Amino acid sequence: MNKLAKAVFTLTAFSVIDRALGFVFKIYLSREMGASALGVYQIALSFFFVLATLTTSGLPLITGKHTASLIAEGKVHDTRAVVGAGLVINCAVSLILGCIVLAISPLLPALLSGEEAAMLLLLMLPALLLGGIQAAFRGNLWGREKFFAVSAIELLEQIFRIAICFVMFSAGMGKTFAAIISLVIAMALSMSLTVIVFFASGGRVGMPGSRLRPLFAQSAPISALRASSSLTSVLMATIVPFLFATSGYTHEQSLAMFGAGVGMAMPLLFLPITVIGSLSYALIPELSKAAAVGKHDEVRSRTESSIKFSVIISAACIPMFWGVGESVGVLLYDDAVAGEAIRQGTFLLIPIALESITSSMMNSLNMEKQGFVNYVIGTAVTVGVMFCFYGHFSINAVCAAMFAGLVLSTLLDVLCIKKHTGISLSFGFTILGCCLLAVPCALLSEWINRLLSALPGIVGILAGAAAGTLSILALMWAFGLYDGFLMRGRTKKQMTVRRKHLPTDA
């Protein structure tokens, strides 16, 4: 197993457990809070994520990339200044953002659709500084390829949060209040562990010096891009309930629809990109090193195979989500709207996966600014399509708008990557082939689920999901869609050598 494969395996193993726990936790919250309270919680969390991504997204990526490049060039001592610059930038940004939020606190109830959501946002402000400090150290650990340590800490943070929240719920605290406080405490514990691991593994902090300006200049576009991604969630938290209200729903019903469609369904739709997220997480240092030493063929090869890999993984989940999505929503959340959102969201699986991997590649190849522009264009299209359904808004409209925006931003990213690296667009045939094969497999999954409807719901769900997934995996193998990243054909030279050693009839 090569180095990248080991990194992806490690990250995937931890990420699967982390996301599984997070998913179970979201189910627990939804059942404890109810759709309406979950909608309020989701609105406050969406606004917080916009602030948090400005300190916990772009900077660790660039810190990791700089660290990896400096190590490849033999300049290990210079990595200390990168960490110092990251701390200065993140602490300053966190404090500035906190002061801005406090200054506009009288306006927050109007912006967040109520007093409760505004209060929840203010309670989360300490987590901004905690996350900012952690991000600088985490970026260095990532650049030094300490994937196990970083992943283990992230998993422990999830465990801390679930345990603290459960204790608070059991003690009779307010549900939304307990959910927010548990987040802050868990982040404080996670930050402390990250700092300890950083110094214990030989990491050191140096004076920022000349590293301050380039680190900020390169991380700002990524932070803006990720903040825009979170801003999309904020826009949805504001626009979606509003558009539901224009279609005849009450304020309470609109929040419940938002909580079911976004708060319940979307976390499940993002589960399949766990492996893809691990790949992109491990790929950035690899691509950065290869680009730094001029290995253009390696950059091109890794880029093409990673895109195809993302398509295969996401396509393998299409039959399952389409066939049993409605039943899963009812079983897990006891909410038919969530089930419908999961089913309709099936069409988003491949665009979500491709947007995730291509945006990471844009960052690796020093095209952060263009990646930001591409994402803004996609977001604008998403919002525009939503308003096309004014007065007739539904869950289907949300999915259609997201599909249009994701496809456009991904297409723009791919064109930029092709211009920069000269990659082949052969993965287009992989996408087409996967989508065609997914249709009969999705119908098979749905048919088996309905056939077993007389049995307990979990039986039909498991049988339908297994049939759909196994059938599409088998068909993709039969049609050779795995070729090029999992199974590499023998070269002519290898075949010649092999023939020389074959026994003859003589």
Sequence and secondary structure as in RCSB ss.txt:
>XXXX:A:sequence
MNKLAKAVFTLTAFSVIDRALGFVFKIYLSREMGASALGVYQIALSFFFVLATLTTSGLPLITGKHTASLIAEGK
VHDTRAVVGAGLVINCAVSLILGCIVLAISPLLPALLSGEEAAMLLLLMLPALLLGGIQAAFRGNLWGREKFFAV
SAIELLEQIFRIAICFVMFSAGMGKTFAAIISLVIAMALSMSLTVIVFFASGGRVGMPGSRLRPLFAQSAPISAL
RASSSLTSVLMATIVPFLFATSGYTHEQSLAMFGAGVGMAMPLLFLPITVIGSLSYALIPELSKAAAVGKHDEVR
SRTESSIKFSVIISAACIPMFWGVGESVGVLLYDDAVAGEAIRQGTFLLIPIALESITSSMMNSLNMEKQGFVNY
VIGTAVTVGVMFCFYGHFSINAVCAAMFAGLVLSTLLDVLCIKKHTGISLSFGFTILGCCLLAVPCALLSEWINR
LLSALPGIVGILAGAAAGTLSILALMWAFGLYDGFLMRGRTKKQMTVRRKHLPTDA
>XXXX:A:secstr
  HHHHHHHHHHHHHHHHHHHHHHHHHHHHHHH HHHHHHHHHHHHHHHHHHHHHHTHHHHHHHHHHHHHHHTT 
GGGHHHHHHHHHHHHHHHHHHHHHHHHHTGGGHHHHTTSHHHHHHHHHTTHHHHHHHHHHHHHHHHHHTT HHHH
HHHHHHHHHHHHHHHHHHHHTT  HHHHHHHHHHHHHHHHHHHHHHHHHHTT      GGGHHHHHHHHHHHHHH
HHHHHHHHHHHHHHHHHHHHHTT  HHHHHHHHIIIIIIHHHHHTGGGHHHHHHHHHHHHHHHHHHHTT HHHHH
HHHHHHHHHHHHHHHTTHHHHHHHHHHHHHHHHS HHHHHHHHHGGGGHHHHHHHHHHHHHHHHTT HHHHHHHH
HHHHHHHHHHHHTTTTS  HHHHHHHHHHHHHHHHHHHHHHHHHHH    THHHHHHHHHHHHHHHHHHHHHHHH
HTTTS HHHHHHHHHHHHHHHHHHHHHHTTTTBTTTB    HHHHHHHHHTS    
